[in-house]
Amino acid sequence: MFIKAKLIFMALLALLLLAGQCGAQPEQGAALPARESEAATDQSQTLEASFAELTPVPLGSAEKLKVVATTNIIGDIVKNVGGNRIDLTVMLPAGADPHTFNPTPGDAATVADAHVIFINGLNLEEFMAGLIGNAGGQAVVIPVSTGVETREFGEAHEHSEGDMETHGHEEDEPEDEEGHEHEEGEADSHQDGADPHIWTTPVNGIIMAHNIKQALSKLDPANAETYAANAEAYKAELEALDTWIKSQVATIPAEKRKLVTDHETFGYYADRYGFEIIGAVIPAASTNAEPSAQEMAQLQKTIAETEAKAVFVGTTVSPVLAERLAEDSGIQLVPLYSDSLGEPGSGAETYLDYLRYNTNAIVGALK
């Protein structure tokens, strides 16, 4: 018998708040101040304790664990960890925007039939609360963002060229600096809360894969060794990709590492690899928001003042506003994959390809 969705979901949500305060776990051998080290140890123990409470799902001899992933990015990570030992359903197809997705009755049935549901958490999938509550199933709900050191909207991080090289795996501690001030009358709610776009760096992908491995291993212990081996191999790929991204970004002069995006998506990427976020067309976490004329005028002014070279727009949103901004500012418009993987043939069909594609596009536009 396994744990009901609401109970484990609420428990892990509480842990997410702790994760945001304590940060992610450091690499083995990494030195931390005593207070931070104690907090990190406490968090690790608490997170592992939450997984320890999971109990195996009674499966038939030929039955596989029924797994649901909300976004296709999470789905690809689950696929790499679970392999052919799970029955995986991904709710959002390629190109779908998790901020605006509307589930179907078929999605409700899938959720009701699941053994485990992997969500991003951090209020990304607003559609899931009602879906899980109304489905009446017994699935365990796992926010894969558990343990990620979250950043708050409104944090502006300017990094020197050396910052990118000194960041350690999972122990990064970005320094808070004064962010761009809102124009008078601008809605402060644009910047409230933790940034949910954790998947834009491979080091966060490693944490996501670890959470997935832990949950699958507890729910399906017969295949725990396979899940552990898959996760370890995938971790090696992500670590190599992180090293590659650093080498590519190093080819961009430090003064040109400026990002203007369609909405606030690439904060974690910017923090890790030494970019300055100049602004976003939609100054919010969700693509449901709309910028004011005043905000657009201010962003155009900022682009001119900082000599930003491109506006980066995700494939899941309408490019109209970004196109207008790029044209009015006299700079290029560069497509990226932000909240979704790409269609077959796009070059961004997997999570690893997604990270490579975006890095190549950013480097190509800025160096």
N, C-alpha and C positions, 0 to 999 in steps of 0.2 A: 504494500500500500504506500503510495507516495503522497507528498505534502500538497495541500490545496494551494491553488494559484495565489489567492489573496494573501494568505499568511506569509508565504515565502517572498512574495512581491513586496509586501510592506517591510519585511525584515531587511531585505536587500536595499530598499530605498533608504532606510535609515543608515545602512552602511555606506551608501553613496555620499551622504552628508559627511560622514566621518572621513571618507576617502578624500573629499574635497579639502578638508582641513589638514589632514595628515600628509597627503601626497602619496605617490606611488613608491613601490619598494625599490631600494637601491640594488646595484649589482653586488655580487659577492666581493667582499674586500673593500668596497667603497666606504670612505670615512664620512661620518656625519657628526655634527655636534651632539653631545650626550642627550639633550632634550629631544632633538629631532630623531635620533636613533631609537630612543625609547618609544616615541610615538609611532614610528614606522613598525617596530616590533609588535606593539600592541595591536596596530591595525592588521598586520599579517595574521596574528593569532585569531583575531575576531573574524576575519574573512574566511580563514580556513575552518573555523568552528561552524560558520554558517553552512559551508559545503558538507561538513561532517554530519549535519542534521538530515541531509538528504538520504532517503532510503531507496533500495533497488526497486525497479519496476518489475513485476512478475511477467515475464515474457515467455511465450511458447518457444519450442525448439527452433522453429523457422521464422519466428516473429522478430522484427527489428524495432528498435526504439523509434517512435514517431516524433519527429523533431520539426518545429516551425521556427523560421527566422523571419523577422519583420523586413529588414532591408536586404537588398541583394549583396551589399558589401558584407554584412554580417553573415549572410547565407554562404558566401564564398569562403569565409574563414571557417565556418562550421563544416563545410564540405571538405576542407583540407584536414581538419582534425578528425571528423567522423568517418570520412571515406565511405566505403561500401557497407559499413556496419550499421548504418542508420537509414531511416526512411525520411528524407528531408523535403520539406515544402518551403519555398521562399515566397512570401506574400507580395512584395513589390517587384514588378518586372523591371528590366533595364529601362532607364529613362524616367522612372516614376519618382515623384517628389514626395518624400516622407512628410513634409510639412502640410501638404494639401491632399494626401491620399484619402480616398473614400472606400472603405471596405465593402465587399459584397456579401450577400447571404452565404455564398460559397466559402468566403473567408471565415465567417462565423462558424460554419460547420467544421472547417479545418482546425480552428482553434479549440473547439469543443472536443475534438478527437485526439488532440495532441497529448503526448507524455511530457514534453518540455518545450517551452517557448523562449527563444533568445531574442531579447529586445535591446536596443541601445540604451534606453533610459535617459535621464536628464531632460525629460519633457520633449524629446524629439518626436515620438510617435503618439501624438495627441489622440489619434483615433483608437488606440489600443485599450484605453481605460474602459470605455463602454463595451468594447468587443469582448474583453475578458470577463467583465462583470455579467454580461448577458449570455455568454456562451454556456455556462453551467457545467463546464468541464472540470477536470481535476488536475490540470497541467501545472507543473512547476514553471514559474516565470523567472528567468535569470537576466538581469541587466548586465550586459557584457562590459559596461563602463565601470563596474565595481572595481575599485582600486586604482583607477586612473587619477592622476593629479589634475583636477579640473582648473580651468582658467575662467575668470569672470568676464562678462562683457563689459567693455569700457576700459579694460586693461590695455595699455599701449606699451609695447616693449621695443625699445630701440637697442639694437645689438651692434657691437663692433665686429670687425672681421674675425677677431679671435674668439668671439663667444661661441661660434658654431663648433669650433674644435674642442672647446673645454667642456661642453655638455656631456654628462655621463648618462648611461642607459637608465632610464626610469627615475633617476634621482634629480632631474633638472629642477632647478629652483629659480624660475624667472623673477627678476627684480621688478617690482612695481614702479612705474613711472607715471607722471601725470599724463592723462590721456587728453585727446582733443576735447575741448569744452563744447557743450551743446549750445546752439544758438538759442536765443531767448524764445521760449514757447515750445521748444522741441520736446517731444514726449520722452521722459526719462525711462519709460517702460521699454523702450527700444533696447536698453543696455542692461536690463535686470537679469540676474540669475547666471547659472553656469552655462558655458558654451558646450552644446551637445556634440559638436562636430569633431569627436575625438579621433576618428579613423584616418585623419589626414597625415599621420606620421606612423612609420613602421613600429616604433617603440610602443605606441599605444596599441597597435595591432597585436603585438606580442602579449600584452596584458589581456586583451580580448580573447585571444586563442587559449591562454592559460585558464581563464574562467570557463570557457567552453569545455576544455579538457577535463577540468575538475568536476563539472556538473555531469558530463556524459559518463565519466568513470564511476561516479557514485550511483547514478541511476542504472547503469549497465555494467556492473563490475566484471562480467565475463569477458568483456572486450576492453578492459581498462589498459592493459599493456599495449594494445594497438593504438588506442587514443593517445597514450603518453608518447609512443614512438612517433606518431604522426605530428603531434604538437611540437616535439623537439626538432624534427626535421624542418617544420614550417618556421619555427623560431630562427633557425640558422639562416633560412632564406631571407627573413625579414631583417635580421641583423646585417647581412651582407648588403641588402638594399639600402638600409640606413647609411652605411658607409659610402655606398655609391652616390646617394643623394648629396651627402656632404661634399664629395669630390666634384660633383657637377656644379653645385651652388658656389663653390670656391672660385669658379671661373667668372663669376659676375663681380665686377668692382663693388666694393662695399657701399659706395654712395648711390649705386643704382638698384640696390635691393629694396625696392618700394613696391608694395602691392595695393592695387585698387580692385575690389571684387564686386560681384553683383549683390551678394549679401554676406553676412559675417560668417564665413565658412573656414577660412584658412588660418585662424589664429594659432592653433597648435603647431601647424607647419611653420608659420612665421617665427614663433617663439623658439623652436628647435634649431632652425637653420639660419637664423640671423637676418630676417627680413623686418622691415618696418611697414606696418599696415597704415596706409595713408587714409583710407576710408572705404566705405561700401555704398553702392548705389542705393540699396535698401539697408539702412543702418540698424539691422535687427537680426535675430537668430532665424526667424521664419520668413519665408518668401511670401507669406500672407500679408505682411506689412507693406506700406507704400511710403516713399519718401515725400516730403513736402517740397514745394518749389524753392523754399529758403535753403533746405538741406542740399538740394541739387546744385544750387548756385554756389553754396559754400564749398562743396566738394570740387566743383570745377575750378574755383579759385585756389584751393589747396593743391590740386594737380598742377596748375601753372606755377605755383610758388615752389613746389618740391621737384618739379621737372620729372614727374612720373612718366613712364614711357608707354604704359598699356593699361587697358581695363580688361580684367579677366572675368569671363562670364561662364557660368555653369550651364550644362546642357539640359537641366531639368526646369529651367526658368525661361520666361519670355525675355529675349534679348533687347526688346525695344528701348527701354530706358538706358541700358548700357550702351547700345549703339548710338543713341542720341548724345550721351555724355562723351563718348570717344570722338564722335564727329565734331562736336562743339569744342572739344579740347585739342583737336588735331593730333590725337594719338591712336594707336592701333587697338583693335578689339581682338582678344585672344580667347578662344573657347577652351574651357577646362571641364573635367568631370568632377563634380563636387559631391552631390548627395546620392549619386547612383553610379554604378558601373556602366560601361558602354554596350551598345548593341554588338552582335557578332560582326567582326570585320573592322571595328572601331579602333582596335589597338588598346582598348581599356576594358577588356571583357572579364578580367580577373582582378582581384584586389592588388596583386603585385604589379600587373600591367597598368592598372589605374594610377598607382603611385609613380611608376616610371613615366607614363604619358604626361602627367601633370608637371613633373619635374622638367622633362624635356621641353614642354611648352613654355614654362616660366623662364627657364634658362635661355631658350632661344629668343624670347622676346626682350630680355633685359640685358644680356651681356653685350 
